[in-house]
C-alpha cells in the first residue's frame, strides 16, 4: 500500500546509469495522477557493500522496488530482503532477457552497462551533439548542408530542446528561427541533403510560453510585441506560408512533449531515408 494517501516510495536500483529504470518507472507512474512517486535512485550498484546501503534505505522507506541488476548474487539478496520486509520487487530487464534467450537459444553475455560502451554509435552521438550546439538558433548557417535535420520555427516552438534530444539519438540537427521582416538564410532555401521540418504552435500557446519566459527573465514592457496577440498570430501565419512555399513538412507542437515532437521528426526522417534508398 502507498505510504500515505497521495504518495509512495519508489526505489530504482541499477548496476548502470539507471536511465532505463527511470524511463520505465516514470512512464507507468504518469498513469496515476492522484498519487506521487517519491523516487530513490541508486545507480552503479555493483558490490555487496553498495547494496547494503540500498537495502537499509528500502527498509527505512518501504515501497515498490524496481531493478536492473545482472549479478545473480546481488539480485538474490535484493529479492530476498524485499520478501522478508514484504515489499514488492521486479526486475525490469529480467523477463525481456528470458524472452531473448528463449528465442535466440543463447545465454546473455552478462555485461554490465553494455549499452553505454564507447563504440561507433557513442561517438556518433557525441559528434551530433557537438554539431547541434554549434548550429543552434541560426548560428553558422554555412554548415547547414552537413545536418541530417534542420528545424525551423518562430520563437518558443521548442526548436533547441528538440534539437538536443535528436542529437542524443545520433541525428545531427540544426535549428533556424523564423522571424517576420528578417529574410531567412539563403542556405536554407537550397538545402538538398537535410530534412527541413517546420515546428508550429497556436498563438495562445506561444503567448503563454513567452510570458512565462519573460517573467523568468524579469523582462519589462519593451517586449510587448513578443506577446501581443496580433503580432504572434502574424508570426505563425508567416511561418506557415514559408513552410508551404518550400514544401517543408509541418509539425504542430502545441500539445506535444519534446519526446513526442522528436519521435515525429525521427519518423519523418526515417521515411525520407527509406524513400531515397528506394529511388
C-alpha positions in Angstrom: 0.0 0.0 0.0 1.2 3.6 -0.6 3.0 5.3 2.3 0.1 7.8 2.6 -3.0 8.8 0.6 -1.1 10.7 -2.0 2.5 9.4 -2.3 4.5 6.3 -2.3 8.2 5.4 -2.2 9.7 4.1 -5.5 13.2 2.5 -5.3 15.1 2.2 -8.5 18.2 0.1 -8.3 20.6 -0.2 -11.2 24.2 -1.5 -11.8 24.5 1.1 -14.6 23.2 4.7 -15.0 19.6 3.9 -14.2 18.2 5.6 -17.3 16.2 2.5 -18.3 14.6 2.2 -14.9 13.8 5.9 -14.6 12.2 5.9 -18.1 10.0 2.9 -17.5 9.1 3.9 -13.9 8.0 7.4 -14.9 6.0 6.2 -17.8 4.0 3.9 -15.5 3.8 6.4 -12.6 2.4 9.1 -15.0 -0.7 6.9 -15.3 -1.6 7.6 -11.7 -2.5 11.2 -11.5 -3.7 11.2 -7.9 -0.6 9.7 -6.3 3.1 10.9 -6.5 6.1 8.6 -6.6 8.9 9.7 -4.3 11.9 8.4 -6.3 15.0 6.9 -4.7 17.5 6.3 -7.4 20.6 4.1 -6.8 22.9 3.9 -9.9 26.1 1.9 -10.3 25.2 -0.7 -7.6 27.9 -3.3 -8.3 29.0 -4.6 -4.9 27.5 -6.1 -1.7 28.6 -3.0 0.2 26.8 -0.7 -2.2 23.8 -2.9 -2.0 23.8 -2.7 1.9 23.1 1.0 1.7 20.3 0.4 -0.7 18.7 -2.3 1.4 18.8 0.0 4.5 17.0 2.8 2.7 14.4 0.4 1.3 13.7 -0.9 4.8 13.5 2.6 6.2 11.1 3.8 3.4 9.2 0.7 2.1 7.7 0.9 -1.3 7.9 -0.5 -4.8 11.4 -1.8 -5.8 12.4 -1.9 -9.5 15.8 -3.0 -10.5 18.2 -3.7 -13.4 20.9 -5.9 -11.9 22.8 -8.6 -13.8 24.9 -10.0 -10.9 22.9 -13.0 -9.6 24.2 -12.7 -6.0 23.0 -9.1 -5.9 19.7 -10.0 -7.4 19.1 -12.9 -5.0 20.0 -10.8 -2.0 17.8 -7.9 -3.0 14.8 -10.1 -3.8 15.2 -12.0 -0.5 15.3 -8.8 1.5 12.2 -7.4 -0.2 10.4 -10.6 0.5 11.5 -10.5 4.2 10.1 -7.0 4.7 7.1 -7.6 2.5 7.7 -5.1 -0.3 7.1 -5.8 -4.0 10.2 -6.0 -6.3 10.6 -6.6 -10.0 13.4 -6.9 -12.5 12.7 -4.7 -15.4 15.1 -6.4 -17.9 14.8 -10.0 -16.5 11.6 -11.1 -18.4 13.0 -9.4 -21.6 16.3 -11.2 -21.3 14.5 -14.5 -20.8 12.5 -13.9 -23.9 15.7 -13.2 -25.9 17.4 -16.3 -24.5 14.4 -18.5 -25.4 14.2 -17.1 -29.0 18.0 -16.9 -29.7 18.9 -20.1 -27.9 21.8 -18.5 -26.2 22.6 -17.1 -22.8 23.3 -13.4 -22.3 26.9 -12.1 -22.0 26.1 -10.5 -18.6 28.0 -7.3 -19.4 27.0 -4.5 -17.0 26.3 -1.2 -18.8 26.8 -2.8 -22.2 24.6 -0.2 -23.9 27.0 2.6 -22.8 30.2 1.3 -24.3 32.4 3.7 -26.2 31.6 2.3 -29.7 31.0 3.9 -33.0 27.3 4.7 -32.1 28.5 6.5 -28.9 30.9 8.7 -30.9 28.2 9.4 -33.5 26.0 10.8 -30.7 28.9 13.0 -29.4 29.5 14.3 -32.9 25.8 15.0 -33.4 25.7 16.9 -30.0 28.7 19.0 -30.9 27.3 19.8 -34.3 23.9 20.7 -32.8 25.4 23.0 -30.1 27.4 24.9 -32.8 24.4 25.2 -35.1 21.8 26.3 -32.5 19.4 29.2 -33.2 20.6 30.0 -36.7 24.3 30.1 -35.9 26.9 29.1 -38.6 24.3 28.7 -41.4 27.1 27.9 -43.8 27.2 24.4 -42.3 23.5 23.6 -42.6 24.1 21.2 -45.6 26.0 18.9 -43.2 22.9 18.4 -41.0 20.6 15.4 -41.0 17.7 17.5 -39.9 17.1 21.3 -39.8 14.3 22.5 -37.5 12.7 25.9 -38.3 10.0 27.8 -36.4 9.1 31.0 -34.6 10.4 31.7 -31.1 9.3 29.2 -28.4 8.4 26.3 -30.6 10.9 24.1 -28.7 13.5 24.0 -31.5 16.6 23.9 -29.2 15.5 21.2 -26.8 14.1 19.1 -29.6 17.4 19.5 -31.5 19.4 18.4 -28.5 17.1 15.4 -28.0 17.6 14.4 -31.6 21.3 14.8 -31.4 21.4 12.5 -28.4 19.9 9.9 -30.7 22.7 10.5 -33.2 20.9 12.8 -35.6 22.9 15.9 -36.5 20.3 18.7 -36.0 20.5 22.4 -36.6 17.7 24.9 -36.0 16.9 28.3 -37.5 14.4 30.8 -36.2 11.8 32.3 -38.5 11.3 36.0 -37.8 8.9 38.2 -39.9 10.7 41.0 -41.6 14.1 39.2 -41.4 14.9 37.2 -44.6 15.7 33.5 -44.0 19.3 32.5 -44.7 19.7 31.7 -48.4 21.4 28.4 -47.4 18.1 27.3 -46.1 16.4 27.7 -49.5 18.9 25.5 -51.3 19.4 22.6 -49.0 19.5 19.1 -50.6 20.7 16.7 -48.0 19.0 17.6 -44.7 15.3 17.2 -43.9 13.8 20.6 -43.0 10.9 20.4 -40.6 8.8 23.4 -39.6 7.6 23.4 -36.0 4.3 25.3 -35.2 2.1 26.1 -32.2 -1.1 28.0 -31.7 -0.7 31.7 -30.9 -2.4 31.1 -27.5 0.3 28.5 -26.6 3.1 30.7 -27.8 1.9 33.7 -25.8 1.7 31.6 -22.7 5.2 30.2 -23.0 6.6 33.5 -24.0 5.0 35.3 -21.0 6.5 32.7 -18.7 9.9 33.2 -20.3 9.7 37.0 -19.9 8.7 36.6 -16.2 11.6 34.3 -15.6 14.0 36.8 -17.2 12.5 39.8 -15.4 11.9 41.5 -18.8 9.9 44.7 -19.0 7.3 46.3 -21.3 9.8 46.8 -24.2 8.9 43.2 -25.1 5.2 43.8 -25.7 5.2 42.8 -29.4 6.7 39.5 -28.3 3.4 38.5 -26.6 1.0 40.7 -28.5 -1.9 38.5 -29.8 -1.9 40.0 -33.3 1.9 40.1 -33.7 2.2 36.4 -32.6 -0.7 35.4 -35.0 1.1 37.2 -37.8 4.3 35.3 -36.9 2.5 31.9 -37.1 0.9 32.8 -40.4 4.3 33.9 -41.8 5.9 30.6 -40.7 3.1 28.6 -42.3 3.4 30.5 -45.6 7.2 29.8 -45.7 6.6 26.2 -45.0 4.1 25.9 -47.8 6.4 27.8 -50.2 9.3 25.4 -49.6 7.2 22.3 -49.0 8.6 21.7 -45.6 6.7 19.1 -43.5 4.9 20.8 -40.6 4.5 19.6 -37.0 2.1 21.2 -34.6 3.9 21.1 -31.2 1.1 22.8 -29.2 0.3 19.7 -27.2 3.4 17.7 -27.8 6.2 17.0 -25.4 9.8 17.3 -26.6 9.9 13.5 -26.7 6.8 13.3 -28.9 8.0 16.0 -31.2 11.4 14.3 -31.6 9.6 10.9 -32.3 7.6 12.5 -35.0 10.7 14.1 -36.6 12.5 10.8 -36.4 9.6 9.1 -38.3 9.7 11.8 -41.0 13.5 11.4 -41.2 13.3 7.6 -41.4 10.6 7.7 -44.0 12.7 10.1 -46.1 15.8 7.9 -45.8 13.8 4.8 -46.9 12.3 6.7 -49.8 15.8 7.9 -51.0 17.2 4.4 -50.8 14.3 3.1 -52.9 14.9 5.7 -55.7 
